């Protein structure tokens, strides 16, 4: 049986249409990893051959085919982000080895050139290094995990090549083009055949809707992300290029078929853990299902949103469904790797089912390490998460959150442009999931002096901030043993540790008393107070949903030998490890695929009853009401100046990741257009760069990067120019059309907030500060200014309604009229001043 990627299934599919071409060329569909885990096979393939996929969602039954729109839009988004400085191609600046006709030399992959591609600049560097003549045409290739030579054809392939050798010095081979000309001819011939197949399909279908639905008796779960295709199944892999065209399905039958495949994907997700021995066979998938706690309902608001987007397909593009993951260093992947984070895992696992349903899924990992959500994040959601998320995650359980500040965060998120749902991810990190360190069982173990030492010394080794292939391979005991044996840093005790835990299972069981675990979990739930737990039902009555998820679901399992041996794969220091992220990614994916399936069921029933128009009207009406809904009165705490219907906060920050403006936007400009920092320093994440917390393939490949502008007293003043904010949607100004008077900008009360990049409020208290040229605050050590400041008290923190500090790093300058522009000038005191955020909230 051919892999479903070799099929084109043609389906009449009005009014929501998808056309996805998964035909040849196959030359770039290459296997990179095969893992056996308890009978389950996992295979990854390069998705390079899918870049010409055709995507179509016309509102009428007479479509015009359009090709490559999703990929083109994605490329535009990446280019725009790169132009903003939000990202650089992975691998640029990397020192690599290049082999040319047996000779090896080291050189550096150039940064993005002003013109052309990184690959083009890299080839030019190779030609210069080896002193090749201008007439020598070369290609660049690398060897994958199977030692196959992979030709690099674009910048993304170059990134893949660097990633294949993460943690090592990547090796590339330069090859004369005349040796690879035959391969190019074969690819071109396959593309021509593909175009002919598409033309034939278009002519045959004409006005009928077309859906390419990858169908096979192998029950699989597909997801395409980051240039890779993930595939779960039990039947192995077989090649072949024969095109199979199954009998066309009706629209409702196609929806039903997709829904069944999604259900099977959810079941396969559970079996991965069961077959590995991590969970009981036939255990009703409790390990995965427990992740979704829900609250006021079981995700009905998310299902409503998905239903609307499915029936509102627009011509030539997919409907966007965006999830913004906001959180701490645990979500960012610290001590693990960006590609192992649950956000990336969820994107990989869900992207293809969502796309087949007519939705473009975008799970954004916007987490920032070492930064409390109260210190800038909840005022900067538009900047960090983007203006358009449908769901916003919160994960800061290690920062001792309060229900008060959680409510402020939720109200800020509810006020974003698309009125997103908010998911509070609790008990993630600090030992949960999977390491037992989140429970009293671990503290009982600590009291057993004869066991605690060997218990820690026999745990498996783990990948140290490196990507070593799919996370699922760490579930398999045989593969994990081989991984540990290949590591020179892994002791003999750790290499054979799983056997030790099995041999001592009885004594470990006695020491940990796991029978108390469920009681302890319930006690924690009873005592733990959170905004989402206590007040979700109240907000639901007004159309706003706050849901809960928890990673602490392994309390009845993680005392067993399989789990104990992998404790360092679930937890590294206080961060989640590779398997901790995988389990959480499965829990998130299981829940959201369930929401997608429920939405597909609604659309299927409407299609069978010929009531699609009524369903679309109903869902659109509910969404319109949601978009106009007023936030109810706070239950504990609020921050009205940044809540709907007032204008959204303005946030300027040096931190990454972000999707909005940087701090440089509000600094003066020199004649050449560059930013004028005066005598201040632009410290762009100097310390984090040293530890590799930003896009360093050798050290975690993390996205988060802390920067600031810094100075001491000798560096003098710096001046920020803060523009006026848009007037709120419910304007209070008199209507000039009715009175004949000129419009007067409405007064917008807003808080001016400054954050210190080091999280030290004392350094801001020691600074001198002016607003619009007037001295507001005088630093505690200032002697050379005799004028009295307008503010009689030292600058203080932002406070919640309950009197608690909203972040130890942010200072409330005061209240200003945001309908007008302002200048903010600062000078350091005796202590170094490092400014990371300027906020008008």
C-alpha positions, -999 to 999 in steps of 0.1 A, spaced: 0 0 0 14 33 -10 20 61 15 -10 84 14 12 113 3 12 96 -31 -25 100 -35 -48 127 -49 -83 122 -36 -109 142 -55 -140 152 -36 -170 174 -44 -167 196 -13 -189 228 -12 -190 253 3 -156 249 21 -130 236 -3 -94 224 0 -72 213 -28 -39 199 -17 -14 184 -42 7 158 -26 20 143 -59 56 138 -70 85 148 -70 94 122 -45 132 127 -48 131 151 -18 107 131 3 135 115 23 133 94 54 154 109 83 145 89 114 128 55 121 121 46 157 105 14 171 88 20 204 67 -8 218 56 -18 183 48 17 173 68 32 144 75 68 139 89 81 107 99 116 97 103 129 62 114 161 47 84 180 35 104 198 8 83 181 -19 51 196 -4 61 233 -10 40 234 -42 9 222 -23 -23 238 -37 -47 253 -12 -82 265 -22 -112 276 -2 -136 294 -25 -171 303 -12 -188 290 -44 -190 256 -61 -171 270 -92 -135 273 -80 -105 287 -98 -74 267 -87 -47 287 -70 -14 272 -60 11 277 -32 -9 304 -14 -2 292 21 35 287 15 37 321 -2 20 339 27 42 321 51 73 332 32 60 368 32 55 366 70 90 352 76 105 379 53 86 406 71 96 393 105 132 391 94 130 427 81 118 438 115 148 421 131 125 396 148 145 366 134 176 357 115 179 326 95 190 297 117 227 289 110 238 324 99 271 332 115 277 295 122 313 281 117 311 250 95 333 227 76 332 224 38 347 196 17 357 202 -19 373 173 -38 387 158 -6 400 190 9 383 204 40 383 240 52 364 260 78 343 291 70 314 310 83 279 310 69 273 347 61 244 367 76 214 377 54 229 397 25 212 429 13 205 412 -20 201 375 -28 199 345 -5 221 332 23 227 301 2 240 323 -26 263 342 -3 274 308 12 283 295 -23 303 326 -30 322 322 2 330 286 -7 342 296 -42 364 323 -26 378 300 1 388 272 -24 398 297 -51 374 284 -76 372 300 -110 341 320 -119 332 293 -144 330 266 -117 293 261 -109 288 243 -76 260 228 -55 261 224 -17 249 193 1 250 176 35 246 140 47 215 132 68 212 106 96 211 78 70 243 91 54 223 100 23 236 131 4 210 158 5 212 186 -20 206 221 -6 183 241 -29 172 271 -7 179 289 26 155 266 44 174 236 33 206 253 45 190 257 80 180 220 79 216 211 71 229 231 101 202 216 123 211 180 113 244 186 130 232 206 160 258 206 187 286 196 163 305 215 137 282 210 106 299 195 76 289 204 40 301 191 7 306 213 -24 298 194 -56 303 204 -93 268 210 -108 275 188 -137 275 158 -114 240 166 -101 224 178 -134 208 144 -140 190 147 -106 177 181 -115 164 168 -148 145 140 -131 129 166 -107 119 188 -135 103 159 -153 84 150 -122 72 186 -118 60 186 -154 41 154 -148 26 169 -116 14 200 -136 -2 177 -162 -20 157 -135 -33 189 -120 -46 202 -153 -63 169 -159 -79 170 -125 -91 206 -130 -106 198 -163 -124 167 -150 -138 184 -119 -147 218 -135 -173 233 -112 -172 207 -86 -154 213 -53 -121 195 -48 -105 181 -17 -73 163 -15 -78 141 16 -48 118 23 -67 85 30 -52 51 38 -60 20 58 -29 28 79 -45 48 107 -21 78 108 -17 111 124 -1 137 102 14 171 109 36 193 88 57 219 105 92 233 103 100 214 71 92 180 85 63 156 83 54 135 113 37 102 109 23 77 134 12 42 124 17 6 129 22 -7 94 56 6 86 64 24 53 62 15 17 72 36 -13 58 37 -47 48 65 -71 15 50 -85 -13 76 -82 -45 62 -67 -77 81 -72 -104 68 -48 -141 71 -55 -152 107 -49 -170 113 -16 -198 137 -7 -190 167 14 -206 152 46 -189 119 40 -156 137 36 -161 155 69 -170 123 86 -140 105 72 -117 133 84 -133 132 119 -127 95 122 -91 99 112 -87 126 139 -102 102 164 -78 76 154 -49 101 157 -60 108 193 -61 71 201 -26 67 185 -14 95 207 -25 75 238 -10 42 225 24 57 221 26 59 259 8 27 266 30 6 242 61 22 257 50 9 291 44 44 305 7 39 310 -17 9 315 -29 -7 282 -65 1 275 -65 28 303 -90 50 285 -62 75 277 -64 89 312 -28 101 312 -36 124 282 -72 133 289 -64 146 324 -45 175 310 -77 193 301 -94 204 332 -118 227 314 -139 247 339 -171 264 331 -176 242 300 -156 217 280 -143 241 254 -175 251 237 -163 286 230 -133 272 211 -156 248 192 -179 277 183 -149 297 169 -136 267 149 -171 260 135 -174 296 123 -139 296 107 -147 263 89 -179 275 73 -165 309 66 -138 298 42 -125 325 18 -114 321 -18 -77 313 -22 -67 310 14 -72 291 46 -89 306 77 -64 314 104 -66 298 138 -39 312 161 -28 300 195 -3 323 214 17 304 240 28 329 267 49 317 295 81 313 314 115 297 306 98 263 309 75 270 279 105 286 261 123 253 263 152 262 285 175 233 295 158 214 266 155 226 230 130 249 212 120 220 189 110 199 219 87 225 234 50 216 238 41 246 215 62 232 186 50 196 193 14 208 192 20 226 159 35 195 144 8 172 156 -22 193 146 -13 214 116 -23 189 89 -57 179 104 -65 216 108 -54 223 72 -76 195 59 -105 211 78 -98 244 60 -78 261 88 -43 274 89 -30 266 124 -4 289 140 8 279 175 33 307 184 58 300 212 62 335 226 75 325 260 102 345 278 126 330 304 131 346 338 104 372 334 73 373 355 41 379 336 33 408 359 65 425 349 54 438 315 39 408 298 2 414 307 5 450 295 23 439 263 1 411 250 -5 428 216 32 433 211 43 398 222 14 376 212 4 396 181 -29 413 177 -48 383 163 -47 352 186 -79 331 191 -65 314 222 -39 328 246 -20 305 270 -7 315 304 21 295 321 39 311 350 31 286 378 67 288 392 63 326 398 39 323 428 10 338 409 -20 354 427 -56 351 416 -57 389 415 -29 393 389 -42 363 370 -75 381 366 -57 412 353 -39 391 328 -72 374 317 -90 407 313 -62 421 292 -63 390 270 -101 391 268 -97 427 255 -75 418 225 -88 422 190 -103 388 185 -115 384 221 -95 352 226 -102 324 250 -76 321 278 -60 288 289 -42 287 322 -16 259 321 -9 250 357 17 228 374 41 228 344 78 228 355 93 222 389 89 184 385 56 182 367 49 163 346 65 130 352 94 135 376 76 129 409 92 160 423 59 179 422 45 156 450 52 147 486 64 113 474 97 128 465 102 144 499 94 110 515 121 95 493 146 122 505 142 110 540 154 75 531 192 81 532 201 47 519 179 51 487 180 87 478 216 86 465 213 56 442 178 69 432 193 100 418 225 84 404 208 58 382 185 82 363 190 84 325 211 110 309 194 136 287 201 157 257 217 189 270 201 217 251 205 198 218 180 184 193 188 147 187 157 137 168 120 131 176 111 133 213 91 100 210 123 80 207 131 86 244 100 65 252 117 34 239 140 16 264 162 0 238 169 33 219 174 52 252 200 27 263 218 31 230 217 68 234 232 67 269 259 43 258 269 66 230 275 94 255 309 96 270 295 118 299 269 91 308 280 69 337 277 31 338 250 35 365 229 57 343 233 36 312 218 5 329 197 25 353 163 12 342 172 -23 354 182 -9 388 148 8 393 130 -25 383 151 -45 408 144 -20 436 108 -14 427 95 -28 460 118 -8 483 112 24 462 74 18 464 77 15 502 98 47 505 75 69 483 41 56 496 25 63 462 -9 53 475 -10 87 491 -4 104 457 -41 107 446 -51 121 481 -22 146 478 -34 157 444 -69 162 456 -56 182 486 -36 204 463 -66 210 441 -88 219 472 -63 243 486 -50 259 454 -68 291 446 -66 305 410 -86 329 390 -97 304 364 -108 279 391 -128 303 411 -143 328 386 -145 311 352 -183 305 355 -188 342 363 -170 354 332 -187 327 310 -221 343 317 -207 374 299 -192 356 270 -156 352 281 -140 318 288 -110 311 310 -100 274 309 -76 253 329 -50 227 319 -26 209 342 6 191 335 5 174 369 -13 143 357 12 116 365 8 113 402 -4 77 401 24 66 376 56 84 381 67 64 411 71 33 388 105 22 374 98 34 338 91 69 350 118 71 377 145 62 352 133 90 329 130 117 356 157 138 340 139 135 307 108 149 323 125 175 345 158 193 341 165 216 371 131 233 375 123 232 337 105 205 318 126 181 299 121 166 264 95 141 276 78 166 299 72 188 268 61 158 247 35 147 272 21 183 276 22 187 238 1 155 235 -24 168 261 -28 201 243 -31 184 209 -56 158 222 -78 185 236 -77 208 206 -82 180 181 -113 171 201 -125 206 197 -118 204 160 -137 171 157 -167 186 175 -167 215 151 -165 191 121 -194 172 135 -216 203 136 -207 212 100 -213 176 89 -248 175 104 -256 209 89 -244 197 55 -265 165 56 -296 186 66 -289 214 41 -286 240 69 -250 252 63 -262 288 57 -282 287 90 -252 274 109 -229 300 94 -254 328 103 -258 314 139 -220 312 145 -214 346 129 -241 361 152 -225 346 183 -191 358 173 -204 394 166 -220 395 201 -187 383 216 -167 410 198 -190 437 212 -193 423 247 -183 445 276 -161 431 303 -181 425 335 -171 441 367 -139 426 382 -142 399 408 -108 406 424 -87 429 404 -86 448 371 -67 474 352 -93 495 334 -70 516 312 -59 486 292 -93 468 289 -119 468 262 -135 491 251 -106 514 259 -77 517 234 -51 489 235 -19 496 255 12 507 237 42 486 245 78 491 233 104 466 244 139 453 237 128 417 245 123 389 220 102 371 209 78 399 200 56 407 170 53 445 177 77 475 180 110 476 197 122 502 221 143 518 193 110 529 177 105 557 203 142 568 204 155 597 183 169 589 149 202 601 133 204 615 98 213 581 84 181 567 99 198 547 127 187 549 163 203 577 184 211 561 218 232 591 228 258 579 252 237 550 264 245 514 254 224 491 234 229 459 253 212 434 231 210 404 254 247 403 261 244 379 290 218 356 273 239 355 242 268 340 262 245 312 275 229 307 241 193 316 250 186 329 215 185 309 182 218 292 189 216 257 172 244 245 195 227 255 227 189 251 228 179 272 198 157 293 221 137 322 207 137 344 238 163 371 241 165 399 267 179 432 257 180 467 272 194 502 269 217 509 298 237 537 313 254 550 344 252 586 356 281 596 334 262 587 302 237 614 308 200 616 297 181 595 272 147 606 258 119 584 246 92 599 224 59 582 230 32 587 204 -5 594 211 -27 563 215 -58 558 194 -90 570 209 -112 543 225 -140 528 205 -167 544 226 -156 579 220 -167 605 245 -158 635 223 -187 656 209 -197 646 174 -185 674 151 -210 664 124 -238 672 148 -225 704 163 -204 719 135 -175 721 158 -140 707 152 -134 674 167 -116 674 201 -95 643 210 -111 624 238 -90 623 270 -76 588 275 -64 581 310 -34 558 308 -6 546 331 30 553 320 51 523 331 89 517 328 105 483 334 140 475 344 157 447 323 174 432 353 142 432 374 156 457 399 131 484 409 157 500 432 177 511 401 147 530 388 141 546 422 177 558 420 172 575 386 161 610 377 129 611 355 112 638 335 79 638 316 74 664 289 105 682 302 92 685 338 110 668 366 87 642 381 111 621 402 145 629 417 168 599 423 177 590 458 214 598 452 210 629 430 228 660 443 232 682 412 195 691 407 180 716 431 145 718 417 118 700 436 102 671 417 65 671 410 62 637 428 69 639 465 74 601 470 99 579 453 87 561 422 70 528 432 58 495 416 26 489 398 1 477 424 -29 455 421 -63 462 437 -53 439 465 -21 459 472 2 433 457 30 443 434 24 436 397 60 426 390 91 436 408 107 450 377 81 476 366 76 511 380 45 532 377 56 567 365 21 581 367 -11 588 349 -10 608 316 -34 617 288 -27 591 261 -46 611 235 -14 633 233 22 624 226 47 626 255 84 626 261 100 605 288 136 614 298 157 593 322 192 596 338 208 569 359 218 574 395 247 557 413 233 523 402 234 512 366 200 517 348 188 491 323 155 499 306 137 471 287 101 483 285 82 516 281 45 511 283 14 533 280 -14 511 295 
